[in-house]
Amino acid sequence: MSLLKQLLISVTVAILAILAGTLVFSIDSARQYLDGQLQSEAENAASSLALSLSQPANQDPITRELLMTALYDSGQFQRIALASPEGQILFERQRSDADSADTGRRVRSDGAPKWFSQLLPLHAPKAQRVVSDGWKQVGQLTLEVDDAYARSALWNSSVRMASLVVLAGVGWTVFVVLLLQWFRRVLRQEIEAQVKGIGRTSAGPVSVSALLPQKSAVAELAPVLSAIADTRDRVQATTLEQMARIDSLELEVNRDPVTLLPNRKYFVNELHRALSGADAEAAHGYVMLFRQRDLLALNAQMTRANADAWLKSVGERVSQVLNAHPDYSPQLARLNGADFVVLMPSLAGPQAMSLVLEVRQVLQSMRLTLSGGHWCRWSFALTDYTASSSVTGVLSRLDYGVMRAESSGQSDVEYVAYGDEEVVSNMAGETLWRQMLIASLETPDALSLTVQPMLFTTDTGVKRRCEASLSLRTATGEALMGSLFLPVAVRLGMSADCDLRAVALGLEWLEEGGAELVVRISLPSLAQPDFLGRLNEMLKAPKWARRLPLLCLELDAHGLMAYPGEITDFCQSMAELGVGVGLRRLDQQPMVLAKLHTLPLRYVKLGGSFAEQSVQSPGALHLLEAMAVTAAQLGIQVVVTEAVNAQAQELLRKHHALTLFA
């Protein structure tokens, strides 16, 4: 209970005690007064009647009886009696209790209730006088006054006094209620407002001190307001200091110190919040990862300050692109030194791809030239997520997509869909991958070739060719396709060992099969200085001499742009040994046409969708004709890896191209 309530209750109890005491003493005083008045009236009436009866003219018994009867009939007396000196009753008139009550009701209708008369009884006034005839005593007169009128007066007086006391109590109650309301309002307006203002550093453009009352309406609260104001100033100063410290710590914990972008911890928390399903709209979307593959080379040829400034400018330029789409609510973060990530919640596929292409265009325009004369390279990966995804799964798919982009050597965006069967749900870390790849290279039967026969339609008939892909069988018996573990091998620098094993397995397969066999070679393997020497040493073994013409090693056409020198050396070396070399995805690298004449190639590959587009697109048609004519003039086969419609097949047949047999 509050102190104010305790004080008011104590004062109220005291006032009630005073009022109750006043009421009791007042009623008792009135009762005593009425007792005295009744006694005085009885004495006076008895004296007057005794004097009248003692007159000589009134000595007759009949006259005496008439005088006493007349006085009794006045209704003010309860009993009148005259007794002889010997005690004999000469005259008596007495009113019963019923007659007394009837008399009281006739005189006054608001008589006292019985309980009141019992609680505050009046003393029955009684007076006695001697009646004489000269010196002779005639008898003794006794008068008892009727107290009905007195009791009624006492009751009415008590009712009025009690009503006054009740009205005073009700008035005091109303006063106390109003006082409490007023005091609470004063506390709320002054004390509560001042206390709440302690935690505020500002209130819009006007400070908190300007909004709060400067002077108290109650003099007793002035010292309290002054103390609160001093406390508020100290608390606000401490709060500002703490907020500055918190902002600094938040910037340090959740921000990348170089680019000032959110760091990995912040991004993981945001992705986890999106996947939690708290926001239904953000529970599905896309995540893009882009990696600067040549960051080490840039750091080697640039000062640390310049490299940091360039990375910061990259973050600013990408942020500008993202800020131009506020409706998408994209979030940019830096995972580590070379990896940046963009969270795109609530976006559909076309919207996400449009935003990704804008980011890619900006990054491609900001590339720097390396010391070898090449541009620094970006790798891009994109994946989708839903509420059923996990943070580990999303990051694993992105990591896999970037590794696949790095192994392909191109700058296109690698899209890895949620639930893609090629992605292992429990993608292991680099250490486990390294251990598994080393064990597979040391185990004879861990790596094997999956050979797929393919029939191609030519102008002279149908030609059979087989394409091989490397597969790995883990210690648990699980089979992994090359599209899964080869990107990891590229990242770990083990692609050369895997490619050499694939070539060796291909040569062994040629001992039994008689068709031409195509084995793919990763572009990063060519960059390893010992790869070509080890490959030449393997192929020069006498036991493979008669099988080399049936072997064809396939490279990505992008390699002519990324590794021009290495591919030239590779093609010349393979031509000397009689091993064929082919280029895939020539339609995605049209600039390579200018360099085809420098390479001894056996074939180039085109996509079936490109061939079908050339039927309806004049530009694609001219490009297809240019590729086919250039390849024909150089003696290079043109191979289409997908079935095409009859119109496109007729067009390709004119240029002696090999199309997949439908």
C-alpha positions as CSV (number, residue, x, y, z in Angstrom):
1,M,0.0,0.0,0.0
2,S,1.3,3.4,-0.9
3,L,2.3,6.0,1.7
4,L,-0.4,8.4,0.6
5,K,-3.2,5.8,1.0
6,Q,-1.9,4.9,4.4
7,L,-2.0,8.6,5.4
8,L,-5.5,9.1,4.0
9,I,-6.8,5.9,5.7
10,S,-5.3,6.9,9.1
11,V,-6.9,10.4,8.8
12,T,-10.2,8.9,7.7
13,V,-10.2,6.6,10.7
14,A,-9.5,9.5,13.0
15,I,-12.2,11.6,11.5
16,L,-14.7,8.7,11.7
17,A,-13.8,8.2,15.4
18,I,-14.3,11.9,16.1
19,L,-17.6,12.0,14.3
20,A,-18.8,8.8,16.0
21,G,-17.7,10.2,19.4
22,T,-19.3,13.5,18.8
23,L,-22.5,11.7,17.8
24,V,-22.5,9.5,20.9
25,F,-21.8,12.3,23.3
26,S,-24.3,14.6,21.7
27,I,-27.1,12.0,21.9
28,D,-26.2,11.2,25.5
29,S,-26.2,14.9,26.4
30,A,-29.6,15.3,24.8
31,R,-30.9,12.3,26.7
32,Q,-29.6,13.7,30.0
33,Y,-31.2,17.0,29.2
34,L,-34.5,15.4,28.5
35,D,-34.3,13.5,31.7
36,G,-33.8,16.7,33.6
37,Q,-36.6,18.4,31.8
38,L,-39.0,15.6,32.5
39,Q,-38.0,15.5,36.2
40,S,-38.4,19.3,36.4
41,E,-41.8,19.1,34.7
42,A,-42.9,16.4,37.1
43,E,-41.8,18.4,40.2
44,N,-43.5,21.6,38.9
45,A,-46.7,19.8,38.1
46,A,-46.8,17.9,41.4
47,S,-46.2,21.1,43.3
48,S,-48.9,23.0,41.5
49,L,-51.5,20.2,41.8
50,A,-50.6,19.7,45.5
51,L,-51.0,23.4,46.1
52,S,-54.4,23.5,44.3
53,L,-55.6,20.5,46.3
54,S,-54.5,22.0,49.6
55,Q,-56.7,25.1,49.1
56,P,-59.7,25.2,51.4
57,A,-62.1,25.5,48.5
58,N,-60.9,22.3,47.0
59,Q,-61.2,20.1,50.0
60,D,-64.2,18.4,48.6
61,P,-63.3,14.9,47.3
62,I,-65.2,15.4,44.1
63,T,-63.4,18.7,43.4
64,R,-60.1,17.1,44.1
65,E,-61.0,14.2,41.7
66,L,-62.0,16.7,39.0
67,L,-58.7,18.6,39.3
68,M,-56.6,15.5,39.1
69,T,-58.6,14.1,36.3
70,A,-58.3,17.3,34.3
71,L,-54.5,17.2,34.8
72,Y,-54.3,13.5,33.8
73,D,-56.4,14.1,30.6
74,S,-53.8,16.6,29.4
75,G,-51.9,13.5,28.3
76,Q,-48.5,14.5,29.7
77,F,-48.6,12.1,32.7
78,Q,-48.2,8.4,32.9
79,R,-49.8,8.1,36.4
80,I,-51.5,10.4,39.0
81,A,-52.3,8.9,42.4
82,L,-53.5,10.3,45.8
83,A,-53.0,8.1,48.9
84,S,-54.2,8.7,52.4
85,P,-51.7,9.0,55.2
86,E,-52.4,5.5,56.1
87,G,-51.5,4.4,52.5
88,Q,-55.0,3.9,51.2
89,I,-55.4,4.9,47.5
90,L,-57.9,7.7,47.3
91,F,-57.5,8.4,43.6
92,E,-55.4,6.9,40.8
93,R,-55.2,7.3,37.1
94,Q,-52.5,5.3,35.2
95,R,-51.8,4.9,31.5
96,S,-50.9,1.5,30.1
97,D,-48.0,1.0,27.6
98,A,-50.4,0.5,24.7
99,D,-52.3,3.7,25.6
100,S,-49.0,5.5,25.9
101,A,-47.9,4.3,22.4
102,D,-51.3,5.3,20.9
103,T,-51.0,8.7,22.5
104,G,-47.4,9.1,21.1
105,R,-48.6,8.1,17.6
106,R,-51.4,10.6,17.7
107,V,-49.2,13.4,18.8
108,R,-46.2,12.6,16.5
109,S,-46.0,10.0,13.8
110,D,-42.2,9.6,13.9
111,G,-41.9,8.0,17.3
112,A,-38.7,6.3,18.5
113,P,-38.4,2.6,17.6
114,K,-38.3,0.1,20.4
115,W,-34.7,-0.8,20.0
116,F,-33.8,2.9,20.3
117,S,-35.7,3.2,23.6
118,Q,-34.0,0.1,24.9
119,L,-30.6,1.4,23.8
120,L,-31.1,4.9,25.3
121,P,-33.7,4.6,28.0
122,L,-35.0,7.7,29.8
123,H,-35.4,7.6,33.6
124,A,-39.1,7.6,34.6
125,P,-39.5,11.0,36.3
126,K,-41.6,10.7,39.5
127,A,-42.6,13.5,41.9
128,Q,-44.4,13.3,45.3
129,R,-46.0,16.1,47.3
130,V,-48.1,16.2,50.5
131,V,-51.6,17.5,50.3
132,S,-52.9,19.2,53.5
133,D,-56.0,20.9,54.8
134,G,-54.5,23.6,56.8
135,W,-52.2,21.9,59.3
136,K,-53.8,18.6,58.7
137,Q,-52.3,16.2,56.2
138,V,-54.9,14.9,53.8
139,G,-52.7,12.6,51.7
140,Q,-49.6,12.2,49.5
141,L,-49.8,13.1,45.8
142,T,-47.7,11.0,43.2
143,L,-47.1,12.1,39.6
144,E,-45.2,10.2,36.9
145,V,-44.6,12.1,33.6
146,D,-45.2,10.3,30.3
147,D,-41.8,10.2,28.4
148,A,-43.2,9.3,24.9
149,Y,-42.7,12.9,23.8
150,A,-39.2,13.0,25.1
151,R,-38.2,9.7,23.5
152,S,-39.6,10.9,20.1
153,A,-37.7,14.2,20.4
154,L,-34.5,12.3,21.3
155,W,-35.0,10.0,18.4
156,N,-35.6,12.8,15.9
157,S,-32.6,14.7,17.2
158,S,-30.4,11.6,16.9
159,V,-31.6,11.0,13.4
160,R,-30.7,14.6,12.4
161,M,-27.3,14.3,14.0
162,A,-26.5,10.9,12.4
163,S,-27.6,12.3,9.0
164,L,-25.2,15.2,9.5
165,V,-22.4,12.8,10.4
166,V,-23.1,10.6,7.4
167,L,-23.1,13.6,5.1
168,A,-19.8,14.8,6.6
169,G,-18.4,11.3,6.0
170,V,-19.6,11.2,2.4
171,G,-18.2,14.7,1.9
172,W,-14.9,13.6,3.3
173,T,-14.9,10.5,1.1
174,V,-15.5,12.6,-2.0
175,F,-12.8,14.9,-0.9
176,V,-10.3,12.1,-0.5
177,V,-11.2,10.6,-3.9
178,L,-10.7,14.0,-5.6
179,L,-7.5,14.5,-3.6
180,L,-6.1,11.1,-4.8
181,Q,-7.0,11.9,-8.4
182,W,-5.4,15.3,-8.2
183,F,-2.3,13.9,-6.6
184,R,-2.0,11.1,-9.1
185,R,-2.4,13.7,-11.9
186,V,0.3,15.8,-10.4
187,L,2.6,12.8,-10.1
188,R,1.9,11.7,-13.7
189,Q,2.3,15.2,-15.1
190,E,5.5,16.0,-13.2
191,I,7.2,13.0,-11.6
192,E,6.2,10.3,-14.1
193,A,7.0,12.6,-17.1
194,Q,10.4,13.4,-15.6
195,V,11.2,9.8,-14.8
196,K,10.2,8.6,-18.3
197,G,12.3,11.4,-19.8
198,I,15.4,9.9,-18.1
199,G,15.6,7.1,-20.7
200,R,15.2,9.4,-23.7
201,T,18.1,11.2,-25.3
202,S,15.9,13.4,-27.5
203,A,12.4,13.9,-28.6
204,G,12.5,14.8,-32.2
205,P,13.9,18.2,-33.1
206,V,13.2,19.5,-29.5
207,S,15.1,18.2,-26.5
208,V,13.4,16.3,-23.7
209,S,14.2,19.1,-21.2
210,A,12.2,21.6,-23.3
211,L,9.1,19.3,-23.3
212,L,9.1,18.6,-19.6
213,P,7.7,21.1,-17.0
214,Q,10.4,23.4,-15.7
215,K,8.6,24.4,-12.4
216,S,6.5,22.2,-10.2
217,A,2.9,23.0,-9.4
218,V,3.4,21.7,-5.9
219,A,6.1,23.3,-3.8
220,E,6.8,20.0,-2.0
221,L,7.8,18.3,-5.3
222,A,10.3,21.0,-6.4
223,P,13.3,19.3,-4.8
224,V,12.2,15.9,-6.3
225,L,12.0,17.4,-9.8
226,S,15.4,19.0,-9.4
227,A,16.9,15.7,-8.3
228,I,15.2,13.9,-11.2
229,A,16.5,16.5,-13.7
230,D,20.0,16.0,-12.5
231,T,19.7,12.3,-12.7
232,R,18.3,12.5,-16.2
233,D,21.2,14.6,-17.4
234,R,23.7,12.1,-16.0
235,V,21.8,9.1,-17.3
236,Q,21.5,10.7,-20.8
237,A,25.2,11.4,-20.8
238,T,25.9,7.8,-19.9
239,T,23.3,6.5,-22.4
240,L,24.9,8.4,-25.2
241,E,28.3,7.1,-24.3
242,Q,26.9,3.5,-24.1
243,M,25.1,3.9,-27.4
244,A,28.2,5.1,-29.1
245,R,30.1,2.1,-27.7
246,I,27.4,-0.3,-28.7
247,D,27.3,1.1,-32.3
248,S,31.1,0.7,-32.4
249,L,30.9,-2.9,-31.2
250,E,28.0,-3.6,-33.6
251,L,30.0,-2.2,-36.4
252,E,33.0,-4.3,-35.4
253,V,31.0,-7.5,-34.8
254,N,28.5,-7.3,-37.8
255,R,30.5,-5.3,-40.3
256,D,33.4,-6.1,-42.5
257,P,36.2,-3.6,-41.6
258,V,37.3,-3.1,-45.2
259,T,34.1,-2.7,-47.2
260,L,31.8,-1.8,-44.2
261,L,29.4,-4.4,-45.5
262,P,27.6,-6.9,-43.3
263,N,29.9,-9.8,-42.5
264,R,29.4,-13.5,-42.6
265,K,27.9,-13.7,-39.1
266,Y,25.3,-11.0,-39.9
267,F,24.4,-12.7,-43.2
268,V,24.0,-16.1,-41.7
269,N,21.7,-14.6,-39.0
270,E,19.6,-12.9,-41.7
271,L,19.5,-16.1,-43.8
272,H,18.5,-18.1,-40.8
273,R,15.7,-15.6,-40.0
274,A,14.5,-15.8,-43.6
275,L,14.5,-19.6,-43.4
276,S,12.7,-19.7,-40.0
277,G,9.4,-18.8,-41.7
278,A,8.7,-15.8,-39.4
279,D,8.1,-13.7,-42.4
280,A,6.0,-15.7,-44.9
281,E,7.1,-13.5,-47.9
282,A,10.8,-13.8,-47.1
283,A,10.6,-17.6,-46.6
284,H,11.5,-18.2,-50.3
285,G,13.9,-16.4,-52.6
286,Y,17.4,-16.6,-54.1
287,V,21.0,-16.2,-52.9
288,M,23.8,-15.1,-55.2
289,L,27.5,-15.7,-54.4
290,F,30.3,-14.1,-56.4
291,R,34.0,-14.7,-55.8
292,Q,37.1,-12.8,-57.0
293,R,39.3,-15.7,-58.2
294,D,42.4,-13.6,-58.6
295,L,42.4,-11.8,-55.3
296,L,45.8,-13.2,-54.3
297,A,47.3,-12.0,-57.6
298,L,45.7,-8.5,-57.0
299,N,47.1,-8.3,-53.5
300,A,50.5,-9.3,-54.9
301,Q,50.7,-6.5,-57.5
302,M,48.8,-3.8,-55.5
303,T,49.4,-2.2,-52.1
304,R,47.1,-3.2,-49.3
305,A,45.5,0.2,-49.3
306,N,44.8,0.1,-53.0
307,A,43.4,-3.4,-52.9
308,D,41.1,-2.5,-49.9
309,A,40.0,0.7,-51.7
310,W,39.1,-1.4,-54.8
311,L,37.1,-3.9,-52.8
312,K,35.3,-1.1,-51.0
313,S,34.4,0.4,-54.4
314,V,33.1,-3.0,-55.5
315,G,30.8,-3.1,-52.5
316,E,29.6,0.4,-53.1
317,R,28.9,-0.1,-56.8
318,V,27.0,-3.3,-56.1
319,S,25.1,-1.6,-53.3
320,Q,24.0,1.1,-55.7
321,V,22.6,-1.5,-58.0
322,L,20.7,-3.2,-55.2
323,N,19.5,0.1,-53.7
324,A,17.9,0.9,-57.1
325,H,15.5,-1.9,-56.4
326,P,14.1,-1.1,-52.9
327,D,11.0,-3.2,-53.5
328,Y,13.1,-6.4,-53.7
329,S,14.8,-5.7,-50.3
330,P,18.2,-7.3,-51.3
331,Q,21.0,-7.5,-48.8
332,L,24.7,-7.5,-49.7
333,A,27.3,-9.0,-47.4
334,R,31.0,-10.1,-47.5
335,L,31.5,-13.7,-46.4
336,N,35.3,-13.6,-46.5
337,G,38.2,-12.1,-48.4
338,A,37.1,-13.1,-51.9
339,D,33.5,-14.1,-51.5
340,F,30.5,-11.7,-51.6
341,V,26.9,-12.8,-51.2
342,V,23.5,-11.2,-52.1
343,L,20.3,-12.3,-50.3
344,M,17.2,-11.7,-52.5
345,P,14.1,-12.7,-50.5
346,S,10.6,-12.9,-51.9
347,L,11.9,-12.7,-55.5
348,A,10.6,-14.8,-58.4
349,G,13.1,-16.4,-60.8
350,P,13.0,-13.7,-63.6
351,Q,13.3,-10.9,-61.1
352,A,16.3,-12.6,-59.4
353,M,18.0,-13.3,-62.6
354,S,17.5,-9.8,-63.9
355,L,19.1,-8.4,-60.7
356,V,21.9,-11.0,-60.9
357,L,22.7,-9.9,-64.4
358,E,22.9,-6.3,-63.4
359,V,25.3,-7.2,-60.6
360,R,27.4,-9.3,-63.0
361,Q,27.6,-6.5,-65.5
362,V,28.8,-4.0,-62.9
363,L,31.5,-6.5,-61.6
364,Q,32.7,-7.3,-65.1
365,S,33.1,-3.5,-65.8
366,M,35.2,-3.1,-62.6
367,R,37.8,-5.8,-63.5
368,L,41.4,-5.0,-63.2
369,T,44.3,-6.1,-65.4
370,L,46.7,-8.6,-63.9
371,S,50.5,-8.5,-64.4
372,G,50.2,-11.2,-67.1
373,G,47.9,-9.0,-69.2
374,H,44.7,-10.9,-68.4
375,W,41.7,-9.5,-66.7
376,C,40.9,-10.6,-63.1
377,R,38.1,-13.1,-63.0
378,W,34.8,-13.3,-61.2
379,S,32.9,-16.5,-60.6
380,F,29.1,-16.5,-60.0
381,A,26.7,-18.9,-58.4
382,L,23.0,-18.7,-57.8
383,T,20.6,-20.9,-55.8
384,D,17.1,-20.8,-54.5
385,Y,15.8,-21.5,-51.0
386,T,12.5,-22.2,-49.3
387,A,11.4,-22.5,-45.7
388,S,12.4,-26.2,-45.7
389,S,16.0,-25.3,-46.6
390,S,18.9,-25.0,-44.2
391,V,21.7,-22.5,-43.9
392,T,24.3,-25.2,-44.4
393,G,22.5,-26.5,-47.5
394,V,22.2,-23.1,-49.1
395,L,25.9,-22.3,-48.5
396,S,26.9,-25.7,-49.7
397,R,25.0,-25.3,-52.9
398,L,26.6,-21.9,-53.5
399,D,30.0,-23.2,-52.8
400,Y,29.4,-26.0,-55.2
401,G,28.1,-23.7,-57.9
402,V,31.2,-21.4,-57.6
403,M,33.5,-24.4,-57.8
404,R,31.7,-25.6,-60.9
405,A,32.0,-22.1,-62.4
406,E,35.7,-22.1,-61.6
407,S,36.2,-25.5,-63.2
408,S,34.4,-24.5,-66.4
409,G,36.5,-21.4,-66.7
410,Q,33.6,-19.2,-67.8
411,S,32.1,-16.1,-66.3
412,D,28.5,-17.2,-66.6
413,V,26.2,-17.6,-63.5
414,E,26.1,-21.2,-62.4
415,Y,22.6,-22.0,-61.1
416,V,22.3,-24.8,-58.6
417,A,18.6,-25.5,-57.8
418,Y,17.4,-26.6,-54.4
419,G,17.0,-30.3,-54.5
420,D,19.3,-30.8,-57.4
421,E,20.2,-34.4,-57.6
422,E,23.8,-33.7,-58.5
423,V,24.4,-31.9,-55.2
424,V,25.1,-34.2,-52.2
425,S,22.9,-33.0,-49.3
426,N,25.8,-33.5,-46.8
427,M,28.5,-31.6,-48.7
428,A,31.7,-32.3,-46.8
429,G,34.3,-29.7,-46.0
430,E,37.5,-29.2,-48.0
431,T,39.5,-31.4,-45.6
432,L,37.1,-34.4,-46.0
433,W,37.0,-33.8,-49.8
434,R,40.8,-33.8,-49.9
435,Q,41.1,-37.0,-47.9
436,M,38.5,-38.7,-50.1
437,L,40.1,-37.6,-53.4
438,I,43.6,-38.7,-52.2
439,A,42.2,-42.0,-51.1
440,S,40.4,-42.5,-54.4
441,L,43.6,-41.7,-56.4
442,E,45.5,-44.3,-54.3
443,T,42.8,-46.9,-54.6
444,P,42.8,-48.7,-58.0
445,D,39.1,-49.3,-58.4
446,A,37.8,-46.1,-56.7
447,L,37.8,-44.1,-60.0
448,S,36.2,-45.4,-63.1
449,L,34.8,-44.2,-66.4
450,T,31.2,-44.0,-67.4
451,V,31.1,-44.4,-71.1
452,Q,28.0,-43.2,-73.1
453,P,27.8,-44.3,-76.7
454,M,26.4,-41.6,-79.0
455,L,25.3,-41.8,-82.7
456,F,25.7,-38.8,-85.0
457,T,24.1,-38.3,-88.3
458,T,26.5,-37.2,-91.1
459,D,26.0,-36.5,-94.8
460,T,27.5,-40.0,-95.4
461,G,25.6,-41.9,-92.8
462,V,25.7,-42.5,-89.1
463,K,28.9,-42.3,-87.0
464,R,29.4,-43.8,-83.6
465,R,31.3,-41.9,-80.9
466,C,31.6,-42.5,-77.2
467,E,31.9,-39.9,-74.5
468,A,33.5,-40.7,-71.1
469,S,32.9,-39.1,-67.7
470,L,34.8,-39.9,-64.6
471,S,33.0,-41.3,-61.6
472,L,34.1,-42.0,-58.0
473,R,33.0,-44.6,-55.6
474,T,33.4,-43.6,-51.9
475,A,34.3,-45.9,-49.1
476,T,30.6,-46.2,-48.2
477,G,29.8,-47.4,-51.7
478,E,28.2,-44.2,-52.8
479,A,28.8,-43.3,-56.5
480,L,29.6,-39.7,-57.3
481,M,29.5,-38.3,-60.8
482,G,32.4,-36.2,-62.0
483,S,30.2,-33.1,-62.2
484,L,30.1,-33.2,-58.4
485,F,33.6,-33.9,-57.2
486,L,35.7,-32.5,-60.2
487,P,34.8,-28.8,-59.2
488,V,36.1,-29.6,-55.7
489,A,39.2,-31.2,-57.2
490,V,39.8,-28.0,-59.2
491,R,39.5,-25.9,-56.1
492,L,41.9,-28.1,-54.2
493,G,44.4,-28.2,-57.0
494,M,43.9,-31.9,-57.7
495,S,42.2,-31.7,-61.1
496,A,45.4,-32.6,-62.9
497,D,45.6,-36.0,-61.1
498,C,42.0,-36.7,-61.8
499,D,42.3,-35.8,-65.5
500,L,45.4,-38.0,-65.9
501,R,43.6,-40.9,-64.2
502,A,40.6,-40.3,-66.6
503,V,43.0,-40.5,-69.6
504,A,44.6,-43.6,-68.3
505,L,41.2,-45.3,-67.8
506,G,40.2,-44.1,-71.3
507,L,43.2,-45.8,-72.9
508,E,42.4,-49.0,-71.0
509,W,38.9,-48.8,-72.3
510,L,40.2,-48.4,-75.9
511,E,41.9,-51.8,-75.6
512,E,38.5,-53.4,-75.7
513,G,36.3,-50.9,-77.5
514,G,36.9,-49.9,-81.1
515,A,35.0,-46.6,-81.2
516,E,36.4,-43.1,-80.8
517,L,36.4,-42.1,-77.2
518,V,36.2,-38.5,-75.9
519,V,37.6,-37.6,-72.5
520,R,37.1,-34.1,-71.0
521,I,40.1,-32.2,-69.6
522,S,39.6,-29.4,-67.0
523,L,41.0,-26.0,-68.0
524,P,42.7,-25.5,-64.6
525,S,44.7,-28.6,-65.2
526,L,46.4,-26.9,-68.1
527,A,47.6,-24.2,-65.8
528,Q,49.6,-26.6,-63.7
529,P,53.2,-26.7,-65.0
530,D,53.7,-30.4,-64.7
531,F,50.4,-31.6,-66.3
532,L,51.4,-31.5,-69.9
533,G,54.7,-33.3,-69.2
534,R,53.1,-36.1,-67.2
535,L,50.4,-36.5,-69.9
536,N,53.0,-36.7,-72.7
537,E,54.9,-39.3,-70.7
538,M,51.8,-41.4,-70.3
539,L,50.8,-41.2,-73.9
540,K,54.2,-42.0,-75.2
541,A,54.1,-45.4,-73.6
542,P,54.5,-48.0,-76.5
543,K,51.5,-50.0,-75.4
544,W,49.2,-47.1,-76.3
545,A,50.6,-46.2,-79.6
546,R,48.0,-47.9,-81.8
547,R,45.1,-46.5,-79.7
548,L,46.0,-42.9,-79.6
549,P,44.2,-42.0,-82.9
550,L,40.9,-43.1,-81.3
551,L,41.5,-40.9,-78.3
552,C,40.1,-37.4,-78.3
553,L,40.7,-34.9,-75.4
554,E,38.0,-32.2,-75.1
555,L,38.5,-28.7,-73.7
556,D,36.1,-25.8,-73.1
557,A,36.2,-23.1,-75.7
558,H,36.5,-20.5,-73.0
559,G,40.1,-21.8,-72.4
560,L,41.2,-20.0,-75.6
561,M,40.4,-16.7,-73.8
562,A,41.6,-17.7,-70.3
563,Y,44.6,-19.9,-71.2
564,P,45.6,-19.1,-74.8
565,G,49.2,-20.1,-74.4
566,E,48.6,-23.3,-72.5
567,I,45.9,-24.5,-74.9
568,T,48.2,-23.8,-77.9
569,D,51.0,-25.9,-76.4
570,F,48.5,-28.6,-75.4
571,C,47.0,-28.9,-78.9
572,Q,50.4,-29.0,-80.7
573,S,51.7,-31.6,-78.3
574,M,48.6,-33.8,-78.8
575,A,48.8,-33.4,-82.6
576,E,52.4,-34.7,-82.5
577,L,51.2,-37.8,-80.7
578,G,48.2,-38.3,-82.9
579,V,45.7,-37.6,-80.2
580,G,42.6,-35.6,-81.2
581,V,41.6,-32.3,-79.5
582,G,38.0,-31.0,-79.5
583,L,36.4,-27.8,-78.2
584,R,32.9,-27.7,-76.6
585,R,30.5,-24.8,-76.3
586,L,31.9,-22.9,-79.3
587,D,28.5,-21.2,-79.7
588,Q,29.0,-19.6,-76.3
589,Q,32.4,-18.2,-77.2
590,P,32.1,-16.8,-80.8
591,M,35.3,-14.8,-80.3
592,V,37.2,-18.1,-80.5
593,L,36.6,-18.2,-84.2
594,A,39.4,-15.8,-84.7
595,K,41.9,-18.3,-83.2
596,L,40.7,-21.6,-84.7
597,H,43.2,-21.5,-87.5
598,T,46.1,-21.5,-84.9
599,L,45.0,-24.8,-83.4
600,P,45.1,-28.4,-84.8
601,L,41.6,-29.4,-83.7
602,R,39.6,-32.5,-84.6
603,Y,36.1,-31.1,-83.9
604,V,34.1,-28.2,-82.3
605,K,30.8,-28.6,-80.5
606,L,27.7,-26.5,-80.8
607,G,24.5,-26.7,-78.7
608,G,21.3,-27.9,-80.2
609,S,19.3,-24.9,-78.9
610,F,21.7,-22.6,-80.8
611,A,21.3,-24.6,-84.0
612,E,17.5,-24.4,-83.7
613,Q,17.6,-20.6,-83.0
614,S,19.6,-20.1,-86.2
615,V,16.6,-21.3,-88.2
616,Q,14.5,-18.3,-87.1
617,S,17.2,-15.7,-86.2
618,P,19.1,-14.2,-89.1
619,G,22.0,-13.2,-86.7
620,A,22.3,-16.7,-85.3
621,L,22.1,-18.1,-88.8
622,H,25.0,-16.0,-90.0
623,L,27.0,-17.0,-86.9
624,L,26.3,-20.7,-87.5
625,E,27.3,-20.4,-91.1
626,A,30.5,-18.6,-90.2
627,M,31.4,-21.3,-87.6
628,A,30.5,-24.1,-90.1
629,V,32.4,-22.5,-93.0
630,T,35.4,-21.7,-90.9
631,A,35.6,-25.2,-89.4
632,A,35.1,-26.8,-92.9
633,Q,37.9,-24.7,-94.4
634,L,40.2,-25.7,-91.5
635,G,39.2,-29.4,-91.8
636,I,37.5,-29.4,-88.4
637,Q,34.3,-31.3,-87.8
638,V,31.2,-29.5,-86.5
639,V,29.3,-31.5,-83.9
640,V,25.8,-30.7,-82.5
641,T,25.4,-32.4,-79.1
642,E,21.6,-32.3,-79.0
643,A,18.8,-33.6,-81.3
644,V,17.4,-30.8,-83.6
645,N,14.4,-30.5,-85.7
646,A,14.4,-31.5,-89.4
647,Q,14.8,-27.9,-90.6
648,A,17.9,-27.3,-88.5
649,Q,19.3,-30.7,-89.4
650,E,18.9,-30.0,-93.1
651,L,20.8,-26.7,-92.6
652,L,23.6,-28.4,-90.7
653,R,23.9,-31.2,-93.3
654,K,24.7,-28.6,-95.9
655,H,27.8,-27.7,-93.9
656,H,28.8,-31.3,-93.2
657,A,28.0,-31.1,-89.5
658,L,27.5,-34.1,-87.2
659,T,24.2,-34.0,-85.4
660,L,23.0,-36.2,-82.7
661,F,20.9,-39.1,-84.1
662,A,17.3,-38.6,-83.0
